[in-house]
């Protein structure tokens, strides 16, 4: 795995998430951001996930039109972090949310 892509193997299917991927919220989710923390519920089984400030901001920026690269660029203007660290962390974070069926991506 390099710093520009991550692989996920949910259900035995392998897909690649890259900075050019376009994430979108799963239609099986409901969410609300309160005091800078996103509360996400997977509706099919009521699994709940609470995100920290950066994760919540990424969640807010996911709109099904922006690439992960564009989201990371916006995050970099709002948080004090190195671009390569943000890119790596955003890829890992997105992969985790895809595995949890909270996000989908168009690669």
MDAnalysis code that builds the backbone (N, CA, C; Angstrom):
import MDAnalysis as mda
import numpy as np

u = mda.Universe.empty(321, n_residues=107, atom_resindex=np.repeat(np.arange(107), 3), trajectory=True)
u.add_TopologyAttr("name", ["N", "CA", "C"] * 107)
u.add_TopologyAttr("resid", np.arange(1, 108))
u.add_TopologyAttr("resname", ["UNK", "UNK", "UNK", "UNK", "UNK", "UNK", "UNK", "UNK", "UNK", "UNK", "UNK", "UNK", "UNK", "UNK", "UNK", "UNK", "UNK", "UNK", "UNK", "UNK", "UNK", "UNK", "UNK", "UNK", "UNK", "UNK", "UNK", "UNK", "UNK", "UNK", "UNK", "UNK", "UNK", "UNK", "UNK", "UNK", "UNK", "UNK", "UNK", "UNK", "UNK", "UNK", "UNK", "UNK", "UNK", "UNK", "UNK", "UNK", "UNK", "UNK", "UNK", "UNK", "UNK", "UNK", "UNK", "UNK", "UNK", "UNK", "UNK", "UNK", "UNK", "UNK", "UNK", "UNK", "UNK", "UNK", "UNK", "UNK", "UNK", "UNK", "UNK", "UNK", "UNK", "UNK", "UNK", "UNK", "UNK", "UNK", "UNK", "UNK", "UNK", "UNK", "UNK", "UNK", "UNK", "UNK", "UNK", "UNK", "UNK", "UNK", "UNK", "UNK", "UNK", "UNK", "UNK", "UNK", "UNK", "UNK", "UNK", "UNK", "UNK", "UNK", "UNK", "UNK", "UNK", "UNK", "UNK"])
u.atoms.positions = np.array([
    [0.839, -1.162, 0.000],
    [0.000, 0.000, 0.000],
    [0.888, 1.231, 0.000],
    [0.633, 2.163, -0.886],
    [1.405, 3.397, -0.890],
    [0.580, 4.522, -0.290],
    [1.130, 5.701, -0.231],
    [0.448, 6.807, 0.427],
    [-0.694, 7.384, -0.401],
    [-0.902, 6.883, -1.603],
    [-1.956, 7.416, -2.441],
    [-3.108, 6.461, -2.669],
    [-3.065, 5.274, -2.040],
    [-4.183, 4.362, -2.178],
    [-4.206, 3.390, -1.019],
    [-5.385, 2.828, -0.791],
    [-5.580, 1.810, 0.236],
    [-6.504, 0.766, -0.344],
    [-6.320, -0.477, 0.045],
    [-7.179, -1.542, -0.447],
    [-8.052, -2.045, 0.674],
    [-9.269, -2.371, 0.329],
    [-10.189, -2.947, 1.297],
    [-10.784, -4.203, 0.714],
    [-10.996, -5.195, 1.546],
    [-11.482, -6.474, 1.065],
    [-12.770, -6.893, 1.723],
    [-13.704, -6.004, 1.910],
    [-14.974, -6.346, 2.522],
    [-15.688, -7.411, 1.705],
    [-16.166, -8.420, 2.378],
    [-16.910, -9.513, 1.758],
    [-16.122, -10.203, 0.663],
    [-14.800, -10.188, 0.766],
    [-13.987, -10.859, -0.226],
    [-13.773, -10.065, -1.490],
    [-14.446, -8.918, -1.629],
    [-14.264, -8.083, -2.816],
    [-13.149, -7.103, -2.549],
    [-12.261, -6.937, -3.493],
    [-11.143, -6.030, -3.319],
    [-11.389, -4.789, -4.165],
    [-11.400, -3.640, -3.526],
    [-11.516, -2.391, -4.264],
    [-10.430, -1.467, -3.758],
    [-10.028, -0.544, -4.587],
    [-8.967, 0.370, -4.209],
    [-9.551, 1.742, -3.943],
    [-9.165, 2.297, -2.823],
    [-9.532, 3.657, -2.478],
    [-8.296, 4.511, -2.688],
    [-8.440, 5.566, -3.460],
    [-7.316, 6.460, -3.724],
    [-7.743, 7.888, -3.424],
    [-6.806, 8.791, -3.498],
    [-7.125, 10.200, -3.292],
    [-8.058, 10.736, -4.369],
    [-8.148, 10.026, -5.499],
    [-9.061, 10.435, -6.563],
    [-10.453, 9.830, -6.404],
    [-10.619, 8.936, -5.422],
    [-11.926, 8.346, -5.152],
    [-12.897, 9.423, -4.671],
    [-14.163, 9.217, -4.971],
    [-15.204, 10.148, -4.551],
    [-16.096, 9.429, -3.540],
    [-15.928, 9.767, -2.257],
    [-16.748, 9.110, -1.236],
    [-18.141, 9.722, -1.156],
    [-19.073, 8.886, -0.720],
    [-20.434, 9.361, -0.460],
    [-20.979, 8.620, 0.744],
    [-21.902, 9.236, 1.434],
    [-22.516, 8.590, 2.581],
    [-23.364, 7.428, 2.091],
    [-23.304, 6.325, 2.799],
    [-24.158, 5.194, 2.471],
    [-25.615, 5.606, 2.678],
    [-26.504, 5.152, 1.805],
    [-27.922, 5.468, 2.016],
    [-28.479, 4.801, 3.281],
    [-27.710, 3.890, 3.856],
    [-28.106, 3.174, 5.065],
    [-27.617, 3.888, 6.328],
    [-27.343, 5.202, 6.225],
    [-26.861, 5.944, 7.386],
    [-27.723, 7.165, 7.666],
    [-27.712, 7.548, 8.918],
    [-28.267, 8.829, 9.354],
    [-27.192, 9.436, 10.234],
    [-27.051, 10.757, 10.181],
    [-25.991, 11.380, 10.977],
    [-26.387, 12.769, 11.418],
    [-25.682, 13.210, 12.450],
    [-25.837, 14.564, 12.962],
    [-24.502, 14.957, 13.585],
    [-24.109, 16.202, 13.388],
    [-22.900, 16.722, 14.014],
    [-23.323, 17.625, 15.161],
    [-22.811, 17.307, 16.355],
    [-23.128, 18.069, 17.559],
    [-21.812, 18.422, 18.242],
    [-21.605, 19.694, 18.479],
    [-20.380, 20.173, 19.139],
    [-19.120, 19.630, 18.466],
    [-19.115, 19.597, 17.142],
    [-17.942, 19.184, 16.393],
    [-17.713, 17.681, 16.299],
    [-18.630, 16.867, 16.821],
    [-18.500, 15.418, 16.729],
    [-19.681, 14.851, 15.954],
    [-19.369, 14.038, 14.942],
    [-20.422, 13.406, 14.148],
    [-20.867, 12.123, 14.827],
    [-22.162, 11.965, 14.908],
    [-22.788, 10.734, 15.381],
    [-23.429, 10.103, 14.162],
    [-22.968, 8.906, 13.802],
    [-23.445, 8.229, 12.606],
    [-24.117, 6.930, 13.029],
    [-25.300, 6.674, 12.477],
    [-26.029, 5.443, 12.767],
    [-26.202, 4.675, 11.466],
    [-25.795, 3.398, 11.480],
    [-26.092, 2.513, 10.342],
    [-27.485, 1.964, 10.616],
    [-28.435, 2.340, 9.793],
    [-29.839, 2.091, 10.051],
    [-30.231, 0.617, 10.029],
    [-29.565, -0.181, 9.233],
    [-29.949, -1.585, 9.103],
    [-29.778, -2.374, 10.387],
    [-28.831, -1.964, 11.241],
    [-28.603, -2.713, 12.481],
    [-28.315, -1.805, 13.679],
    [-28.570, -0.508, 13.519],
    [-28.408, 0.473, 14.597],
    [-27.001, 0.552, 15.180],
    [-25.984, 0.238, 14.379],
    [-24.596, 0.430, 14.809],
    [-24.330, 1.932, 14.828],
    [-23.687, 2.387, 15.902],
    [-23.411, 3.814, 16.085],
    [-21.904, 4.038, 16.091],
    [-21.470, 5.115, 15.436],
    [-20.063, 5.495, 15.446],
    [-20.000, 6.987, 15.727],
    [-19.098, 7.380, 16.622],
    [-18.881, 8.790, 16.947],
    [-17.486, 9.159, 16.470],
    [-17.393, 10.237, 15.703],
    [-16.124, 10.655, 15.110],
    [-15.527, 11.838, 15.856],
    [-14.193, 11.909, 15.851],
    [-13.497, 13.058, 16.434],
    [-13.650, 14.260, 15.500],
    [-13.020, 15.370, 15.859],
    [-13.199, 16.619, 15.115],
    [-12.789, 16.504, 13.647],
    [-11.623, 15.923, 13.379],
    [-11.167, 15.811, 11.988],
    [-12.045, 14.830, 11.219],
    [-12.330, 13.687, 11.815],
    [-13.210, 12.709, 11.161],
    [-14.585, 13.299, 10.893],
    [-15.080, 14.081, 11.842],
    [-16.390, 14.719, 11.663],
    [-16.363, 15.720, 10.522],
    [-15.271, 16.452, 10.413],
    [-15.169, 17.432, 9.316],
    [-15.091, 16.728, 7.979],
    [-14.350, 15.630, 7.919],
    [-14.316, 14.843, 6.677],
    [-15.728, 14.382, 6.352],
    [-16.440, 13.845, 7.342],
    [-17.813, 13.368, 7.130],
    [-18.686, 14.488, 6.563],
    [-18.545, 15.693, 7.119],
    [-19.332, 16.832, 6.638],
    [-18.997, 17.195, 5.196],
    [-17.727, 17.046, 4.815],
    [-17.296, 17.430, 3.465],
    [-17.634, 16.382, 2.404],
    [-17.917, 15.161, 2.828],
    [-18.294, 14.114, 1.873],
    [-19.659, 14.478, 1.306],
    [-19.697, 14.651, -0.031],
    [-20.948, 15.049, -0.673],
    [-21.236, 14.269, -1.959],
    [-20.389, 13.275, -2.265],
    [-20.608, 12.500, -3.484],
    [-20.119, 13.185, -4.741],
    [-19.539, 14.380, -4.602],
    [-18.997, 15.116, -5.756],
    [-17.508, 15.390, -5.612],
    [-17.059, 15.611, -4.376],
    [-15.652, 15.936, -4.128],
    [-14.814, 14.674, -4.016],
    [-13.621, 14.741, -4.559],
    [-12.668, 13.641, -4.390],
    [-12.089, 13.700, -2.991],
    [-11.519, 12.588, -2.575],
    [-10.838, 12.554, -1.286],
    [-9.694, 13.568, -1.277],
    [-9.046, 13.743, -2.409],
    [-7.957, 14.731, -2.524],
    [-8.484, 16.151, -2.226],
    [-9.639, 16.490, -2.766],
    [-10.223, 17.814, -2.527],
    [-10.622, 17.970, -1.058],
    [-11.145, 16.914, -0.473],
    [-11.526, 16.950, 0.940],
    [-10.288, 17.159, 1.807],
    [-9.218, 16.418, 1.504],
    [-7.969, 16.566, 2.260],
    [-7.429, 17.992, 2.101],
    [-7.508, 18.553, 0.915],
    [-7.048, 19.928, 0.694],
    [-7.802, 20.915, 1.571],
    [-9.110, 20.729, 1.691],
    [-9.912, 21.599, 2.557],
    [-9.542, 21.391, 4.021],
    [-9.372, 20.139, 4.423],
    [-8.992, 19.830, 5.810],
    [-7.654, 20.488, 6.150],
    [-6.731, 20.474, 5.192],
    [-5.407, 21.066, 5.449],
    [-5.517, 22.559, 5.737],
    [-6.477, 23.242, 5.126],
    [-6.637, 24.673, 5.392],
    [-7.245, 24.936, 6.776],
    [-7.891, 23.930, 7.345],
    [-8.595, 24.103, 8.618],
    [-7.844, 23.544, 9.824],
    [-6.957, 22.575, 9.589],
    [-6.243, 21.927, 10.681],
    [-4.746, 22.023, 10.431],
    [-3.981, 22.115, 11.479],
    [-2.528, 22.230, 11.381],
    [-1.918, 20.835, 11.300],
    [-1.722, 20.345, 10.082],
    [-1.140, 19.016, 9.888],
    [-0.436, 18.972, 8.538],
    [0.547, 18.094, 8.439],
    [1.289, 17.911, 7.193],
    [0.404, 17.216, 6.155],
    [0.542, 17.617, 4.900],
    [-0.282, 17.064, 3.833],
    [-0.139, 15.547, 3.730],
    [1.096, 15.026, 3.778],
    [1.268, 13.579, 3.627],
    [0.610, 12.806, 4.767],
    [0.623, 13.366, 5.967],
    [-0.034, 12.727, 7.113],
    [-1.547, 12.750, 6.919],
    [-2.073, 13.897, 6.499],
    [-3.515, 14.005, 6.242],
    [-3.960, 13.033, 5.162],
    [-3.187, 12.940, 4.086],
    [-3.553, 12.025, 3.000],
    [-3.593, 10.584, 3.496],
    [-2.556, 10.177, 4.191],
    [-2.486, 8.800, 4.703],
    [-3.634, 8.518, 5.673],
    [-3.851, 9.438, 6.603],
    [-4.910, 9.248, 7.591],
    [-6.297, 9.258, 6.947],
    [-6.506, 10.123, 5.959],
    [-7.809, 10.177, 5.279],
    [-8.075, 8.896, 4.508],
    [-7.050, 8.332, 3.884],
    [-7.216, 7.053, 3.180],
    [-7.581, 5.939, 4.155],
    [-6.882, 5.871, 5.275],
    [-7.157, 4.845, 6.287],
    [-8.561, 5.026, 6.863],
    [-8.922, 6.260, 7.173],
    [-10.230, 6.581, 7.725],
    [-11.340, 6.199, 6.743],
    [-11.165, 6.564, 5.483],
    [-12.166, 6.246, 4.463],
    [-12.304, 4.743, 4.305],
    [-11.188, 4.041, 4.283],
    [-11.222, 2.583, 4.183],
    [-12.019, 1.987, 5.348],
    [-11.783, 2.495, 6.551],
    [-12.506, 1.990, 7.725],
    [-14.010, 2.228, 7.600],
    [-14.399, 3.416, 7.146],
    [-15.826, 3.710, 7.009],
    [-16.467, 2.897, 5.896],
    [-15.722, 2.595, 4.841],
    [-16.236, 1.718, 3.783],
    [-16.424, 0.306, 4.334],
    [-15.433, -0.177, 5.078],
    [-15.544, -1.514, 5.674],
    [-16.730, -1.611, 6.627],
    [-17.037, -0.507, 7.311],
    [-18.182, -0.485, 8.246],
    [-19.493, -0.178, 7.543],
    [-19.436, -0.025, 6.211],
    [-20.607, 0.236, 5.375],
    [-21.277, 1.580, 5.698],
    [-20.458, 2.556, 6.095],
    [-20.961, 3.897, 6.358],
    [-20.712, 4.831, 5.171],
    [-19.687, 4.515, 4.373],
    [-19.374, 5.252, 3.142],
    [-19.292, 4.267, 1.986],
    [-19.538, 4.782, 0.803],
    [-19.215, 4.068, -0.428],
    [-18.286, 4.970, -1.220],
    [-17.527, 4.419, -2.143],
    [-16.640, 5.242, -2.963],
    [-16.756, 4.869, -4.427],
    [-16.580, 5.875, -5.269],
    [-16.428, 5.679, -6.706],
    [-14.954, 5.864, -6.978],
    [-14.278, 4.817, -7.401],
    [-12.827, 4.901, -7.630],
    [-12.521, 5.449, -8.992],
])
